[in-house]
Amino acid sequence: MLVIRRTQMRIMQHDLNAQYAVHHLARLRAQFPGQTQDVSDLQLRDRLSRLATTAQFYGISNHGDLFAFISLALLYGDDFHEFPPIQALLRDTSLDAFDRIGRVITGCRGEWKEGLPQVVGAAQQADQAPPMPDLPALRHTI
């Protein structure tokens, strides 16, 4: 019987996250030019890999949902998921990842729109934040 150790699983997951980052790098640069223009490909790949690991902590692994999670991080800062209402939703295991991401996007567009950038410490002010891309564009990327 084949046994895979945790360290081996972490290495394989890191490699998968790096492959995901490489695959979506150009698309993210095109969709978020303001947030990615001053960052090298290597820095952006590392950031995307870290964000993919964070998303997987919340059980988000589907490519479309992962792309939405990363898009939210590019718009609102890498720590957007620490905003209490978002964190509560992301940890709600009664919902599948698709529904959780959808509700997070809806909240970012609506009731949390004013508070999110200040609470999370994103670089842009609420009035300078780019508009949230359409939900289908974020969730159906593959």
N, C-alpha and C positions, 0 to 999 in steps of 0.2 A: 504494500500500500504506500502511496506517495504521501509524504507529510511535508507541508509547507509551513515554515516558521513565520512568526509575526514580522520579523525583520525582513524576510523575503517578500511578504505581502506588502509591506510598506514601500519597499523598493519598486515592486511592480506597479503599485498605485501611483507612486511618484512618476514613473516612466509614462504611465497612461495619462496623467495630468499634463506632463510636458508635451506629449503628442497632441492632446486636445488643444493646448495653447498654440502650438505651431500651426495646427489646422485652421484655427479661427483668428489668427493674428491679423491677417489682411482685412477680414470682414469687420473686426472690431475697430481697426484703424479707419476704415471707410465710414462706419456708422458713428464713431465717436472721435472725430478728428481733433477737437479741442482738448480732449482728455488724453490723447495719445501722441500728439505731435512732438512734444519735447522729450520723449522717452525712447531709448534705443530698443531694438527688437529683443535683445537679450533681457533687458530690464522688464519689458512688457511680458515676455514669456514667463519670467520668474514670478511676476505679479499674478498672472493668470493661473499659473500652477498653484500658487498659494491660495488664491480665491477658490479654485476647484476643490482643494483639500478642505477649506472651510465649508463649502457647500455640501460636500459629502458628509461632514460631521452632522448636518441636518437631514441627511438622507436624500439629498438632491444629487442625482447622478445621470438622469436622462439628459441628452445633449441639449434639447430645447430649453429645459428648465435650468440647466447649468449656464447656458448662454444668457438667460434672463437674469440669473443671480449675478453673474459677472457684469452684465449691463447696468444693473442697479448699483453695483459697487463703483463702476466708472462714473456714474451720475452723482452719487451721494457719498462717496468715500468708502474705502475698504471695510470700515467698521460699521456700515449702515445696519448690519444685522444685529448690532448690539442695542439699537433703539428698542425700548421695552415692548411696544406693540408688535414690532416685527419679530423680535426674538420669541415672543409668546406664540405667534403664528407658526414660525419655523419649527418650533419644538412640539407643536400639536400633532401627535401621532394618530389622532382620529381622522386626520385629513391626509390624502396622498400628496406627494410632492407637487404634482401639477396644480392641485387646488391651493396648496399653501403659497406657491409662487404667484398664482393668479390673484389671490387675496392681498398679498404684499404689494403687487403692482397697483391694484385698485386703491389700496390705502395710500401709497405714495402719490398717486394722482389726485386723491381726494382729501380725506380728513387729516392726513399727516403732512400734507404738502408744505404747509408753513413751518412746522416744527422740525421736520426731519433734517434739513441741512445744518441748522444751528445745533441741534442735539448731537448729531453725529460728527460735527466738525469738518464737513466737506469744504473744499476750497472755495467754491462759489457761494454767493449769497442767494437767498430764496428767489429774489427777483432776477438774478443772472443765471439761474439754473436752466440748462437746456430742457426743452420739452421732453417728456417721457415718450419714447418710441411707442408705436402701436403695439398692443398686446399680441396680436398674431405675429408681428415681426419678431418679437422676443421669444415667443413660445414655440413657434413652428419654424425652426431654423434649418432643419435637416430634411 
